[in-house]
Amino acid sequence: MSTQTANKSTNTWDGLNYDRKETFVAGSAAAGSSGAHKTLRERFKDFRRSTRNYIDARKAENQNLKANLTEEEIFLGHVLRAGIALSALTLSMSTAYMVHPYTAQDVVDVGKTSIQSVDKTVRMPYDTYREYSTLIDADDAAKQALMAQKRADMAAQEQIQSHLSSSGAEGNPKIYAADSNGNLMEMLLPETLHYVYNDYNSVLDTALGSMLYFCQSDSHWKDYRIAGVDRMGAYGCGPVTISMLVNSFAKTDTPITPVEVADWAVENKLYAIHGGSYHSLIPEALEHYGLNCTSVTDRTAEKVTELLKSGHVLIALMGKGSLTDAGHFVVITQLTSDGNVMIADPAKFGNCQKAWSLEQILKELKAAYDGGGPLWAVSTGTT
């Protein structure tokens, strides 16, 4: 089928393809002839005429297509046009978003974030190395302190043994007291006590017998870093309490320093960095060193009095009150004649020199019940 358009173009439709062949008038400009020179106005008229002819030709083609295309082909054409329009719209919106102008504040914020990221990345290796170096230095200092303590202990033992050899004294005179004239006299202690060189050199009377007193702030271990981090002077009430009892009442072959107890606690996962000893350190450590330890669930004055009279000392976990602002271990050592109690406080020796109301001690026990706390009875197993 053939049709002729307004500009004398010949269109041929074979049922599938639409082929338009242009036919030109001989001698016309469209055919390639030079033609006469035209003014600008004439050229504009020709452009308008050509445009109208082109539009008319397209209309004729569309009419021809509508007349010869099936409904399915027409629908497919609409779908393609809609798809092209949607794609163009999406591309336009994406381009507009990409070239969205940033405000001055946007530029400042992006700059700050970039600088912070770069600074953190650059500093990360240095901060890690500095933290590692600090831990290494602390560990070295702790080892040096321990070696110094051991050397001091050996020197003290040699001095005592030399004195015993020359004086012929018997017993275990590891601590000396001044008499009324200022002369040092030996204090004969039970052979069960294992002396550990310390600043206080004090012995306390307890329901179990004589007990060596140790303090967290003792110069021989106050700066020792438990687990390489926490100072004994601030976090060591648990190890110091255990060491007092073990060196005084346990059947051990050698002295056990607070440092050794702290290391044992760390090795056995009974110590929390920046938190102190777990409450289960009390029963587990005492059992490890050969002492009996039982939880006291009847935390009344009558029960505590009964235990003290029957040859027990008690470890009390204190809460906020007269002895601590947080958690702190002390030893209830014995009854006084008026029904009060004496204690061994590893944080402050002065608290060991005065009587305490038993009711007050029990009232200020910490409300923590793990590990058998907050009150344990300790004995040697022979009472």
Phi, psi and omega per residue, in radians:
M1 nan 2.397 -3.119
S2 -2.201 2.531 3.059
T3 -2.324 2.760 3.109
Q4 -2.106 2.272 -3.089
T5 -1.570 3.122 -3.088
A6 -1.153 -0.507 -3.128
N7 -1.658 0.392 3.066
K8 1.176 0.490 3.051
S9 -1.488 2.561 -3.137
T10 -1.845 2.190 -3.131
N11 -1.974 2.322 -3.126
T12 -2.105 2.268 3.132
W13 -2.066 2.109 -3.121
D14 -1.795 0.191 -3.128
G15 1.732 -0.439 3.136
L16 -2.144 -0.755 -3.070
N17 -2.079 2.584 -3.138
Y18 -1.987 2.032 -3.070
D19 -2.084 2.133 3.137
R20 -1.892 2.196 3.108
K21 -2.032 2.234 -3.114
E22 -1.398 2.397 3.004
T23 -2.036 2.374 -3.030
F24 -2.029 2.587 3.083
V25 -1.416 2.272 -3.096
A26 -1.061 2.412 3.102
G27 1.471 -0.092 3.138
S28 -1.461 2.865 -3.140
A29 -1.124 -0.560 -3.120
A30 -1.180 -0.447 -3.137
A31 -1.467 -0.144 3.074
G32 1.935 0.028 3.122
S33 -1.315 2.770 -3.077
S34 -1.237 -0.685 3.115
G35 1.218 3.027 -3.134
A36 -1.418 2.713 3.110
H37 -1.211 2.267 -3.093
K38 -1.957 2.596 3.101
T39 -1.343 2.989 3.129
L40 -1.103 -0.648 3.130
R41 -1.142 -0.729 3.134
E42 -1.142 -0.680 3.104
R43 -1.114 -0.671 3.114
F44 -1.120 -0.717 3.104
K45 -1.107 -0.716 3.102
D46 -1.092 -0.680 3.130
F47 -1.116 -0.766 3.107
R48 -1.079 -0.755 -3.137
R49 -1.120 -0.714 3.125
S50 -1.133 -0.686 3.140
T51 -1.118 -0.786 3.115
R52 -1.078 -0.742 3.127
N53 -1.083 -0.692 -3.130
Y54 -1.144 -0.735 3.126
I55 -1.139 -0.739 3.128
D56 -1.099 -0.684 3.135
A57 -1.117 -0.729 -3.139
R58 -1.137 -0.695 3.111
K59 -1.082 -0.765 3.137
A60 -1.085 -0.709 3.118
E61 -1.109 -0.774 3.137
N62 -1.063 -0.747 3.107
Q63 -1.088 -0.715 3.111
N64 -1.111 -0.723 3.127
L65 -1.123 -0.775 3.133
K66 -1.059 -0.611 -3.107
A67 -1.292 -0.437 -3.032
N68 -1.949 -0.295 -3.136
L69 -1.519 2.637 3.068
T70 -1.383 2.918 3.126
E71 -1.100 -0.627 3.134
E72 -1.119 -0.712 -3.132
E73 -1.178 -0.665 3.121
I74 -1.143 -0.747 3.129
F75 -1.091 -0.716 3.114
L76 -1.081 -0.661 3.102
G77 -1.099 -0.742 3.091
H78 -1.077 -0.733 3.136
V79 -1.085 -0.747 3.126
L80 -1.104 -0.736 3.113
R81 -1.098 -0.746 3.126
A82 -1.103 -0.706 3.118
G83 -1.108 -0.742 3.118
I84 -1.102 -0.739 -3.141
A85 -1.114 -0.746 3.135
L86 -1.131 -0.719 3.111
S87 -1.083 -0.722 3.127
A88 -1.124 -0.711 3.123
L89 -1.121 -0.771 3.135
T90 -1.082 -0.776 3.123
L91 -1.079 -0.689 3.138
S92 -1.138 -0.762 3.139
M93 -1.149 -0.713 3.120
S94 -1.099 -0.747 3.125
T95 -1.107 -0.716 3.129
A96 -1.113 -0.669 3.139
Y97 -1.177 -0.685 -3.102
M98 -1.183 -0.618 -3.107
V99 -1.696 0.296 3.121
H100 -1.022 2.183 -3.080
P101 -1.221 2.263 3.082
Y102 -1.360 2.509 3.037
T103 -1.413 2.978 3.118
A104 -1.102 -0.662 3.131
Q105 -1.158 -0.634 3.080
D106 -1.046 -0.769 -3.134
V107 -1.101 -0.739 3.137
V108 -1.120 -0.784 -3.124
D109 -1.102 -0.788 3.123
V110 -1.094 -0.684 3.119
G111 -1.113 -0.783 3.124
K112 -1.074 -0.801 3.138
T113 -1.069 -0.720 3.137
S114 -1.136 -0.750 3.139
I115 -1.112 -0.756 3.131
Q116 -1.091 -0.721 3.132
S117 -1.120 -0.767 3.126
V118 -1.128 -0.757 -3.124
D119 -1.093 -0.746 3.138
K120 -1.128 -0.724 3.141
T121 -1.131 -0.719 -3.124
V122 -1.201 -0.681 -3.069
R123 -1.389 -0.358 -3.028
M124 -0.952 -0.876 3.126
P125 -1.077 -0.678 -3.122
Y126 -1.160 -0.768 3.133
D127 -1.098 -0.721 3.121
T128 -1.095 -0.767 3.140
Y129 -1.137 -0.698 -3.130
R130 -1.137 -0.728 3.106
E131 -1.116 -0.724 3.117
Y132 -1.116 -0.741 3.139
S133 -1.106 -0.665 3.118
T134 -1.098 -0.739 3.122
L135 -1.146 -0.707 3.121
I136 -1.115 -0.764 3.133
D137 -1.091 -0.726 3.131
A138 -1.125 -0.698 3.128
D139 -1.150 -0.735 3.108
D140 -1.110 -0.729 3.132
A141 -1.115 -0.686 3.127
A142 -1.138 -0.724 3.127
K143 -1.129 -0.718 3.116
Q144 -1.131 -0.691 3.114
A145 -1.116 -0.703 3.134
L146 -1.141 -0.737 3.115
M147 -1.120 -0.692 3.106
A148 -1.114 -0.683 3.117
Q149 -1.130 -0.769 3.138
K150 -1.096 -0.691 3.105
R151 -1.121 -0.708 3.117
A152 -1.138 -0.689 3.109
D153 -1.082 -0.762 -3.138
M154 -1.115 -0.724 3.128
A155 -1.116 -0.706 3.131
A156 -1.148 -0.736 3.129
Q157 -1.102 -0.713 3.119
E158 -1.117 -0.706 3.128
Q159 -1.116 -0.733 -3.134
I160 -1.166 -0.778 -3.141
Q161 -1.090 -0.661 3.093
S162 -1.110 -0.708 3.122
H163 -1.142 -0.727 3.140
L164 -1.119 -0.695 -3.120
S165 -1.118 -0.663 -3.091
S166 -1.434 -0.439 -3.076
S167 -1.723 -0.351 -3.110
G168 1.286 0.312 -3.127
A169 -1.192 2.616 3.125
E170 -2.000 2.892 3.138
G171 1.675 -2.513 -3.075
N172 -2.349 1.138 -3.040
P173 -1.399 1.300 3.141
K174 -1.575 -0.190 -3.125
I175 -2.214 2.487 -3.070
Y176 -2.125 2.568 3.093
A177 -2.229 2.596 -3.138
A178 -1.503 2.398 3.078
D179 -1.488 -3.014 -3.077
S180 -1.107 -0.397 3.134
N181 -1.645 0.021 3.135
G182 1.552 0.071 3.128
N183 -1.461 2.467 3.134
L184 -1.391 2.291 3.127
M185 -2.146 2.504 3.140
E186 -1.229 2.480 2.991
M187 -1.808 1.950 -3.104
L188 -1.340 1.999 -3.087
L189 -1.842 2.773 3.079
P190 -1.036 2.563 -3.113
E191 -1.121 -0.315 -3.121
T192 -1.237 -0.369 -3.114
L193 -1.320 2.305 3.057
H194 -1.857 1.918 -3.054
Y195 -1.265 2.347 3.024
V196 -2.081 2.163 -3.083
Y197 -1.018 2.208 -3.095
N198 -2.664 3.026 -3.054
D199 -1.359 -0.451 -2.948
Y200 -1.616 -0.649 -3.140
N201 0.837 0.890 -3.090
S202 -2.109 2.577 3.096
V203 -2.147 2.306 -3.133
L204 -1.888 2.512 3.029
D205 -1.407 2.363 3.118
T206 -2.399 3.000 3.101
A207 -1.169 -0.309 3.109
L208 -1.662 -0.222 -3.065
G209 2.217 -2.918 -3.111
S210 -1.199 2.390 -3.114
M211 -2.282 2.260 3.053
L212 -1.161 2.467 3.106
Y213 -1.805 2.300 3.024
F214 -2.139 2.630 -3.124
C215 -2.182 2.501 3.101
Q216 -1.041 -0.594 -3.064
S217 -1.509 0.188 3.096
D218 -1.048 2.382 -3.061
S219 -1.106 -0.323 -3.096
H220 -1.355 -0.295 -3.129
W221 -2.587 0.031 -3.073
K222 -1.081 -0.538 -3.112
D223 -1.672 0.070 3.093
Y224 -1.165 2.335 -3.095
R225 -1.635 1.888 3.099
I226 -1.190 2.255 -3.069
A227 1.031 0.383 -3.138
G228 1.312 0.141 -3.020
V229 -2.251 -1.063 -2.970
D230 -1.542 2.364 3.110
R231 -1.278 2.421 3.103
M232 -1.034 -0.639 -3.101
G233 -1.082 -0.420 -3.115
A234 -1.823 -0.545 -3.002
Y235 -2.120 0.136 -2.943
G236 -1.742 0.354 -3.091
C237 -1.084 -0.610 3.134
G238 -1.132 -1.000 3.115
P239 -1.024 -0.674 -3.125
V240 -1.168 -0.736 3.106
T241 -1.062 -0.811 3.118
I242 -1.061 -0.750 -3.112
S243 -1.098 -0.695 3.094
M244 -1.019 -0.839 -3.073
L245 -1.218 -0.742 -3.089
V246 -1.149 -0.796 -3.120
N247 -1.210 -0.348 -3.101
S248 -1.664 -0.565 -2.956
F249 -2.253 -0.313 -3.104
A250 -1.451 2.637 3.132
K251 -1.583 1.304 3.118
T252 -1.851 2.744 -3.104
D253 -1.472 -0.441 -3.077
T254 -2.359 2.762 3.071
P255 -1.080 2.610 3.108
I256 -2.093 1.934 -3.102
T257 -1.431 2.794 3.041
P258 -0.991 -0.562 3.121
V259 -1.111 -0.753 3.138
E260 -1.142 -0.698 3.104
V261 -1.117 -0.730 3.133
A262 -1.085 -0.752 3.122
D263 -1.118 -0.678 3.113
W264 -1.123 -0.689 3.123
A265 -1.098 -0.750 3.140
V266 -1.138 -0.779 -3.127
E267 -1.075 -0.549 -3.090
N268 -1.756 0.277 3.059
K269 1.010 0.703 3.096
L270 -1.955 0.323 3.125
Y271 -2.371 2.387 3.119
A272 -1.936 2.117 3.135
I273 -1.046 2.334 -3.104
H274 1.159 0.146 3.127
G275 -2.196 -0.421 -3.127
G276 1.710 -2.930 -3.082
S277 -1.261 2.455 2.956
Y278 -1.187 2.631 -3.091
H279 -1.117 -0.468 3.127
S280 -1.231 -0.136 3.056
L281 -1.037 -0.652 -3.050
I282 -1.039 -1.048 -3.116
P283 -1.180 -0.667 -3.062
E284 -1.244 -0.723 -3.135
A285 -1.209 -0.759 3.141
L286 -1.103 -0.701 3.083
E287 -1.132 -0.687 3.129
H288 -1.049 -0.683 -3.098
Y289 -1.610 0.096 2.978
G290 1.678 0.316 3.081
L291 -1.894 2.698 3.090
N292 -1.531 2.363 3.140
C293 -2.458 2.182 3.122
T294 -2.257 2.562 3.112
S295 -1.296 2.419 3.106
V296 -1.824 1.862 -3.127
T297 -1.575 -0.413 3.073
D298 -1.592 1.490 -3.015
R299 -1.588 1.105 3.112
T300 -1.979 2.804 3.124
A301 -1.078 -0.640 -3.127
E302 -1.133 -0.735 -3.122
K303 -1.198 -0.739 3.128
V304 -1.113 -0.732 3.106
T305 -1.058 -0.752 3.123
E306 -1.057 -0.765 -3.119
L307 -1.158 -0.737 3.133
L308 -1.118 -0.687 3.140
K309 -1.218 -0.408 -3.116
S310 -1.649 0.258 3.044
G311 1.528 0.633 3.056
H312 -2.056 2.667 2.821
V313 -1.955 2.788 -3.088
L314 -2.179 2.388 3.004
I315 -1.675 2.228 -3.111
A316 -2.032 2.287 3.024
L317 -1.607 1.900 -3.051
M318 -1.581 2.520 3.034
G319 -1.760 -2.912 -3.101
K320 -1.057 2.246 -3.116
G321 2.960 -2.374 -3.032
S322 -1.272 -0.436 -3.013
L323 -1.901 -0.282 -3.091
T324 -2.825 2.817 3.031
D325 -1.736 -0.149 -3.106
A326 -2.365 -1.895 3.086
G327 -2.141 2.440 -3.039
H328 -2.773 2.356 3.106
F329 -1.592 2.360 2.985
V330 -2.367 2.880 3.102
V331 -1.950 2.181 2.992
I332 -1.468 1.953 -2.921
T333 -1.624 -0.727 -3.087
Q334 -2.892 2.910 3.065
L335 -1.508 2.652 2.972
T336 -1.759 2.983 -3.092
S337 -1.126 -0.435 -3.126
D338 -1.702 0.208 3.062
G339 1.604 -0.008 3.047
N340 -1.465 -3.084 -3.121
V341 -2.279 2.738 2.986
M342 -1.830 2.623 -3.122
I343 -2.272 2.839 2.946
A344 -2.012 1.905 -3.100
D345 -1.794 1.945 -3.104
P346 -1.195 -0.152 -3.139
A347 -1.655 -0.463 -3.043
K348 -2.635 1.995 -3.091
F349 -1.117 -0.541 -3.123
G350 -1.049 -0.522 3.123
N351 -1.226 -0.265 3.127
C352 -1.486 -0.161 -3.022
Q353 -1.737 0.086 -3.138
K354 -2.385 2.741 3.138
A355 -1.441 2.612 -3.130
W356 -2.155 2.533 3.070
S357 -1.171 2.180 3.128
L358 -1.082 -0.667 3.118
E359 -1.075 -0.689 3.134
Q360 -1.160 -0.748 3.124
I361 -1.052 -0.812 -3.124
L362 -1.160 -0.612 3.133
K363 -1.164 -0.571 -3.071
E364 -1.647 0.170 3.039
L365 -1.052 2.494 -3.134
K366 -1.291 2.430 -3.136
A367 -1.413 1.160 3.117
A368 -2.311 2.149 -2.962
Y369 -2.046 0.224 3.079
D370 -1.434 2.694 3.126
G371 1.181 0.276 -3.119
G372 1.515 0.033 -3.098
G373 -1.287 3.066 0.096
P374 -1.675 0.325 -3.083
L375 -2.486 2.252 -3.137
W376 -2.260 2.508 3.060
A377 -1.777 2.348 -3.071
V378 -2.103 2.365 3.082
S379 -2.569 2.932 3.126
T380 -1.545 -0.179 -3.099
G381 1.594 -0.039 -3.135
T382 -1.876 -0.082 -3.122
T383 -1.638 nan nan
